[in-house]
Amino acid sequence: MPLQITLGELLHQLAHEHMHRPAITMAESGETISYIQFERLVNRVAHGFQSLPHAGNGYVGIMHENAISYLAMAYALKKLNRVEVSINRAFRGAALTRMINLTECQLLMTSQQHLDALAEVVDDLPHLRALILTSGHNAAKRRFPHLKIIDFEQMQSSDESHITSTAHDTDLATIMFTSGTTGVSKGCRLSHRYAVRTAENMIKPFRLTAEDVNYTPYPLSHVGPAYYDILPSLMTGGRVVLRDHFSLTCFWPEVIRHEVTWFMCLGSVQQLLYAAPPSPLERQHRVTRAWATPAPVPKADFDRRFGLHLLPGGGYGSTDAGWVVTPQWDHNGGIVLPHYEVAIMDEHDNPLPAGKSGEMVIRPREAGIMAHGYFGMPQETLKAQRNLWFHTGDIGWLDADGLFYFSCRMSERIRVKGEMVSAFEVEEGVLTLDGIEDAAAIGIAAAHGEEDVKLFVTLKPGYRLDTAAIDAHCRKVMAKFMVPVEIEICDSLPRTPTGKVEKARLAEAHIRHAAGHMPRPSP
């Protein structure tokens, strides 16, 4: 794709290139919209939005379940040079208040599903003036009498003409929030070029064509579904099957019914699929490739069971940095894209040689391809971008050929008796025990300084394992210093909306155990 194309102009181009090809299908209902139909809907929404008396301050929040209407509003805002503020629909209370208030949003698109969450915090939203609702209009009028309630359908204009964007492609298009697993969620300021570059760099390594069908059940407020799944699919003329949320029981039936050919295993999806009881459906699909990083299930086992090709890792991207490293089809090392510079640094920001692990730091060789800081958080921005490098907080290494290998999050390194333990490697080791469904390792205070490893696990249905059996397995497959000193078997692990384990909550639970406020787990 050429530079200096905004998302609104890109959609217009794609709609006329692919016209009546199917663009988006809702997995649950089968509702499908073509490229030209989608752009016409976007144009009706954009023209209707322009006529609203409550046009707001340029920042428009979207807090909505996955739907074609969500995407239509998002792309309408791009045509109007308005900024989409992607509000995580799972948030409540102070976190939700912070997201909406950060940009002083005066308009918010939502639905009946989220009225309860909004009602809990509406008194703390001084800038909010109007709700654009796809459902629940009457209920909203009763519950929010001081807000203007706008019907999404009635708002739309009959005018389906394209609105030419006057923005530059490096202008701000979207504010997306980091997952907040290690602190307050931060609003990343993302440009049109960020989105386009991220998407186009998915196409070659995943060998995408117009015949491909992608399946995405992840929240549209996150960069993965928006720019790793949907946008690259549209840029190749392919089709996206969009689901409101991941469902293990619905996954293979829907993948088969909609003739899906590729998907991303974000969060714990790879583990959940592999931990599920075998089913004839898992070999009746048309999926040819998938990708997960980090991949907790051995590639060979995953490929053999499901009859597909799991790209072997190596890719790296984040909301802050964009899509920096692309995975290779058949090699573990990832290729650093030419418009990024990547280095590995020690704790004092000194560069490390090839083969040495340290913090991955990044800087762009091209404008607009990384987040332009965190909205309203200058100190956090300066901290992340110190010494002219963006500090990822992730540990990895570069080989002699410049290929990148991801190790773990810095926050997941555990110092045990002078050794640096990767929480991921502990989890990887215990997951080789038959019967373990999921695992999370954290560092806990040791008796004589430094840390010990504590492991939380969940079991597959029908399995009975005790901590002694898990401990014995760990001692067989791990270095002595990696073996957890405590093991807790749980019903489930707390997760963020993107599927990441919330280790901060596990650490808090451990502290409460240690303080005697809760029963200690069995030894």
KENU-776569 format. One record per residue (C-alpha): residue in three letters; x, y, z. Coordinates in steps of 0.05 Angstrom, whole numbers, padded with zeros to 5 digits, always signed. Each point is the difference from the previous one (the first is absolute). Layout:
N
alaXYZ
...
This chain:
523
met+00000+00000+00000
pro+00026+00070-00015
leu+00018+00047+00056
gln-00045+00059+00014
ile-00065-00039-00004
thr-00049+00007+00058
leu-00045-00056+00024
gly-00061+00034-00029
glu+00032+00007-00069
leu+00026-00071+00004
leu-00070-00027+00014
his-00027+00039-00060
gln+00055-00030-00044
leu-00012-00071+00024
ala-00076+00006-00007
his+00007+00017-00074
glu+00054-00052-00012
his-00038-00058+00032
met-00071+00025-00007
his-00047-00058+00011
arg+00048-00049+00032
pro-00021-00018+00072
ala+00039+00042+00050
ile-00027-00014+00070
thr-00042-00057+00027
met-00028-00003+00071
ala+00016-00070+00025
glu-00061-00009+00043
ser-00054+00023-00049
gly+00034-00009-00067
glu-00017+00073-00019
thr+00048+00019-00056
ile+00016+00067-00031
ser+00039+00012-00064
tyr+00055+00051-00010
ile-00043+00050-00036
gln-00058-00010+00048
phe+00046+00012+00059
glu+00028+00065-00029
arg-00070+00025-00016
leu-00020-00014+00073
val+00063+00037+00024
asn-00018+00059-00045
arg-00072+00003+00027
val+00027+00000+00071
ala+00052+00053-00016
his-00050+00047-00034
gly-00049-00010+00057
phe+00052+00013+00052
gln+00019+00065-00033
ser-00071+00026+00010
leu-00003-00015+00074
pro-00009+00062+00045
his+00046-00034+00051
ala+00062-00008-00044
gly+00046-00001+00060
asn+00074+00019+00006
gly+00028-00047-00053
tyr+00007-00060+00046
val-00056-00052-00005
gly-00002-00060+00046
ile-00023-00069-00023
met-00019-00049+00054
his-00036-00055-00037
glu-00002-00074-00012
asn+00031-00026-00064
ala-00048+00018-00057
ile-00001+00027-00071
ser-00029+00064+00030
tyr+00062+00008+00043
leu+00045-00004-00061
ala-00046+00047-00039
met+00006+00054+00054
ala+00075-00010+00006
tyr+00012+00010-00074
ala-00050+00057-00005
leu+00041+00037+00052
lys+00062-00011-00042
lys-00034+00032-00060
leu-00019+00060+00042
asn+00069+00009+00031
arg-00029-00015+00069
val+00038-00042+00050
glu-00029-00066+00022
val+00011-00013+00074
ser-00004-00076+00006
ile-00032-00014+00068
asn+00011-00070+00028
arg-00071-00026+00008
ala+00021-00045+00058
phe+00023+00057+00044
arg-00039+00025+00060
gly+00006+00052+00054
ala+00062+00043+00005
ala+00034-00031-00061
leu-00060+00014-00045
thr-00007+00071+00028
arg+00074+00013-00015
met-00006-00024-00072
ile-00060+00044-00016
asn+00025+00062+00038
leu+00071-00003-00027
thr-00019+00034-00066
glu-00061+00036+00029
cys-00045-00040-00047
gln-00067+00034-00010
leu-00030-00055-00044
leu+00001-00074+00012
met-00027-00055-00045
thr-00025-00060+00039
ser-00058-00049+00007
gln-00049-00026+00052
gln+00051-00051+00023
his+00043+00054+00031
leu-00051+00045+00033
asp+00009-00030+00069
ala+00075+00013-00001
leu-00012+00071-00024
ala-00053+00013+00053
glu+00050-00018+00054
val+00048+00055-00021
val-00042+00052-00037
asp+00003+00049+00058
asp+00076+00000-00009
leu-00002+00016-00075
pro-00007+00076-00001
his+00016+00007-00074
leu-00049-00051-00028
arg-00058+00032-00037
ala-00031-00053-00045
leu-00005-00075-00011
ile-00006-00030-00070
leu-00038-00064+00011
thr-00009-00061-00044
ser-00050-00029+00050
gly-00033+00017+00066
his-00022+00071-00018
asn-00061+00003+00045
ala+00037-00029+00059
ala+00056+00050-00010
lys-00049+00059-00002
arg-00027-00021+00068
arg+00068-00014+00031
phe+00038+00060-00028
pro-00050+00057-00004
his+00055+00052-00003
leu+00033-00031-00062
lys-00021+00007-00072
ile-00020-00070-00025
ile+00013-00011-00075
asp-00027-00060-00038
phe+00057-00028-00043
glu-00048-00022-00056
gln-00039+00065-00001
met+00065+00040+00002
gln+00021-00027-00067
ser-00008+00043-00062
ser-00026-00022-00067
asp+00062+00029-00032
glu+00048-00057-00018
ser+00053+00044-00035
his+00073-00005+00021
ile+00028+00054+00046
thr+00071+00016-00021
ser+00046+00004+00060
thr+00042+00062+00008
ala+00045-00033+00052
his+00073-00020-00010
asp+00013-00074+00011
thr+00045+00016+00060
asp-00057+00036+00035
leu-00032-00030+00062
ala-00055-00050-00019
thr-00012-00043+00062
ile+00015-00004+00073
met+00008-00072+00022
phe+00017-00021+00071
thr+00054-00046+00023
ser-00024-00060+00039
gly+00022+00029+00067
thr+00027-00066+00028
thr+00058+00036+00033
gly-00033+00067+00017
val-00054+00048-00022
ser-00023-00010-00072
lys+00032+00054-00044
gly-00032+00031-00061
cys+00046-00010-00061
arg-00006+00055-00052
leu-00002-00038-00067
ser+00002+00030-00069
his-00032-00023-00066
arg+00070-00021-00024
tyr+00010-00042+00063
ala-00062-00040-00018
val+00015-00008-00073
arg+00073-00019+00011
thr-00019-00050+00054
ala-00052-00033-00044
glu+00041-00003-00064
asn+00058-00033+00036
met-00046-00057+00019
ile-00014-00018-00072
lys+00066-00030-00024
pro+00020-00043+00060
phe-00070-00029+00005
arg-00006-00008-00076
leu-00068+00033-00001
thr-00042+00003-00064
ala-00070+00020-00021
glu-00022-00072+00010
asp+00017+00000+00074
val-00051+00004+00057
asn+00022+00024+00068
tyr-00034-00016+00066
thr+00005+00051+00057
pro-00038-00006+00066
tyr+00041+00054+00036
pro-00025+00069+00023
leu+00005+00052-00055
ser+00027+00051+00050
his+00067-00036-00005
val+00053+00005-00053
gly+00002-00075-00015
pro-00069-00008-00031
ala-00002+00071-00028
tyr+00067+00001-00036
tyr+00029-00071+00001
asp-00064-00035-00021
ile-00052+00045-00032
leu+00040+00053-00037
pro+00049-00048-00035
ser-00058-00044-00021
leu-00036+00060-00031
met+00064+00024-00034
thr+00005-00067-00037
gly-00073-00005-00018
gly-00012-00057+00049
arg-00056-00010+00050
val-00002+00008+00075
val-00045-00042+00045
leu-00012+00042+00061
arg-00024-00029+00066
asp-00020+00038+00062
his+00044-00042+00047
phe+00040-00064-00002
ser-00040-00064+00014
leu+00035-00067+00003
thr-00064-00038-00015
cys-00016+00043-00061
phe+00070+00006-00028
trp+00006-00060-00045
pro-00073-00001-00023
glu+00005+00073-00021
val+00068-00008-00031
ile-00027-00057-00042
arg-00066+00034-00018
his+00032+00064-00023
glu+00059-00035-00036
val+00053+00036+00041
thr+00072-00007-00026
trp+00041+00036+00054
phe-00004+00028+00070
met+00042+00030+00055
cys+00006-00037+00067
leu+00001+00062+00044
gly+00002-00007+00075
ser-00013-00071+00024
val-00038-00023-00062
gln+00055-00048-00022
gln+00001-00033+00069
leu-00076-00004+00004
leu-00006-00034-00067
tyr+00055-00049+00016
ala-00027-00015+00070
ala-00070-00015-00026
pro-00021-00073-00009
pro+00015-00025-00072
ser-00058+00008-00049
pro-00010-00023-00072
leu-00015+00073-00017
glu+00071+00022+00012
arg+00023-00034-00064
gln-00060+00019-00044
his+00019+00072-00011
arg+00035+00039-00056
val+00049+00036+00045
thr+00071-00002-00028
arg+00038+00044+00048
ala-00003+00033+00068
trp+00047+00039+00045
ala+00012+00008+00074
thr+00054+00036+00039
pro+00026-00022+00047
ala-00022-00071-00019
pro-00010-00041+00064
val-00020-00063-00039
pro+00054-00035-00041
lys-00008+00017-00073
ala+00008-00072-00025
asp-00054-00025+00047
phe-00048+00057-00018
asp+00011-00009-00075
arg-00009-00075+00004
arg-00064+00002+00040
phe-00035+00054-00039
gly+00028-00011-00069
leu+00026+00071-00011
his+00064+00040+00000
leu+00015+00041+00062
leu+00051+00053-00018
pro+00057-00015+00047
gly+00004+00067+00035
gly+00049+00057-00009
gly-00051+00055-00011
tyr-00005+00059+00047
gly-00049+00057+00005
ser-00033+00043+00053
thr-00051+00056+00003
asp+00056+00048+00017
ala+00050-00021-00053
gly-00041-00027-00058
trp+00018-00063-00039
val+00076+00000+00006
val+00023-00072-00014
thr-00033-00047-00049
pro+00001-00076+00012
gln+00029-00046-00052
trp-00039-00057-00030
asp+00048-00054+00024
his+00052+00032+00045
asn-00003+00021+00073
gly+00037+00065-00011
gly-00040+00062-00019
ile+00020+00051-00052
val+00006+00072+00024
leu-00038+00044-00050
pro+00043+00051-00037
his-00037+00060+00025
tyr+00018-00017+00073
glu+00066-00002+00037
val+00004-00052+00055
ala+00055-00009+00053
ile+00009-00041+00063
met+00021+00040+00061
asp+00023-00017+00070
glu-00030+00033+00062
his+00043+00062-00010
asp-00020+00009-00073
asn+00066-00027-00027
pro-00007-00041-00064
leu+00012-00075+00006
pro+00033-00043-00053
ala-00034-00054-00042
gly-00023-00059+00040
lys-00007+00038+00066
ser-00069+00010+00030
gly-00023+00068+00024
glu-00056+00051-00008
met-00025+00010-00071
val+00001+00074-00019
ile-00028+00029-00064
arg+00001+00064-00040
pro-00032+00017-00067
arg+00034+00015-00066
glu-00065+00028-00027
ala-00051+00050+00028
gly-00065-00023+00030
ile+00013-00074+00006
met+00003-00002+00076
ala-00046+00029+00052
his+00012+00074+00008
gly+00003-00005+00075
tyr-00054-00012+00052
phe-00058+00048-00001
gly+00000+00046+00061
met+00059-00037+00033
pro+00063+00038-00018
gln+00041-00030+00057
glu-00017-00071-00021
thr+00017+00019-00072
leu+00068+00027+00020
lys+00015-00061+00043
ala-00017-00048-00057
gln+00039+00040-00052
arg+00062+00017+00041
asn+00068+00006-00034
leu-00034+00005-00069
trp-00024-00072+00002
phe-00069-00029+00016
his+00010-00049+00057
thr-00047-00059-00010
gly+00008-00033+00068
asp+00011-00066-00038
ile+00060-00046+00002
gly+00029-00029-00064
trp+00063-00008-00040
leu+00027+00009-00071
asp+00042-00053-00034
ala+00060+00013-00044
asp-00046+00007-00061
gly-00043+00053+00034
leu-00059-00047+00011
phe-00041+00015+00063
tyr-00021-00050+00054
phe-00050+00018+00055
ser+00013-00027+00070
cys-00048+00031+00050
arg-00026+00063+00032
met+00050+00035+00046
ser-00054-00002+00053
glu+00000-00076-00007
arg+00073-00010+00015
ile+00010-00030+00069
arg+00068+00004+00034
val+00012-00065+00038
lys+00066-00009+00037
gly+00037+00042-00051
glu-00033-00033-00060
met-00049+00036-00045
val-00061-00045-00010
ser-00050+00012-00057
ala-00071-00009+00024
phe-00018-00022-00071
glu+00051-00057+00002
val-00028-00024+00067
glu-00070+00001-00030
glu+00024-00033-00063
gly+00031-00056+00041
val-00061-00016+00043
leu-00046+00002-00060
thr+00034-00063-00026
leu-00033-00039+00057
asp-00063-00034-00024
gly-00060+00029+00036
ile+00025+00071+00008
glu-00045+00048-00036
asp+00031+00068+00016
ala+00057+00027+00041
ala+00028+00065+00027
ala+00065+00010+00038
ile+00017+00061+00043
gly+00056+00021+00045
ile-00013+00003+00075
ala+00044+00025+00057
ala+00052-00050+00022
ala+00023-00010+00071
his+00069+00028-00012
gly-00011+00054-00052
glu-00010-00007-00075
glu-00059-00043-00021
asp-00031-00069-00005
val-00046-00027-00053
lys-00073-00012+00013
leu-00042-00037-00051
phe-00075+00004-00010
val-00033-00054-00044
thr-00068-00022-00024
leu-00017-00072-00019
lys-00033-00028-00061
pro-00071-00028+00013
gly+00001-00070+00029
tyr+00073+00002+00024
arg+00020-00008+00072
leu+00070+00025+00016
asp+00028+00022+00066
thr+00056+00049+00013
ala+00048-00057+00015
ala-00009-00029-00070
ile+00010+00068-00031
asp+00062+00013+00042
ala+00030-00067-00021
his-00012+00017-00073
cys+00032+00068+00008
arg+00062-00031+00031
lys+00006-00046-00061
val-00006+00054-00054
met+00030+00063+00032
ala+00066+00023+00027
lys+00001-00004+00076
phe-00002+00075+00010
met-00063+00004-00044
val-00042-00049+00040
pro-00058+00036+00036
val+00003+00002+00076
glu-00076+00007+00002
ile-00053-00029-00046
glu-00073+00019+00003
ile-00055-00036-00039
cys-00055+00048-00021
asp-00068-00004-00033
ser+00020+00055-00048
leu+00051+00055-00011
pro-00019+00073-00003
arg+00007+00029-00070
thr-00002+00067-00035
pro-00050+00009-00058
thr+00056-00019-00049
gly+00011-00066+00036
lys+00064+00016+00037
val+00006-00027+00070
glu-00004+00057+00051
lys+00061-00019+00041
ala-00007+00062+00043
arg-00065-00029+00027
leu+00034-00067+00013
ala+00056+00037+00038
glu-00052+00038+00041
ala-00035-00066+00017
his+00066-00030+00022
ile+00015+00060+00045
arg-00069-00008+00033
his+00015-00074+00010
ala+00067+00016+00031
ala-00031+00052+00046
gly-00048-00051+00026
his-00063+00033-00027
met-00015-00062-00042
pro+00014-00074+00010
arg+00068-00021-00026
pro-00002-00047-00060
ser+00014-00072+00015
pro+00074-00019+00000
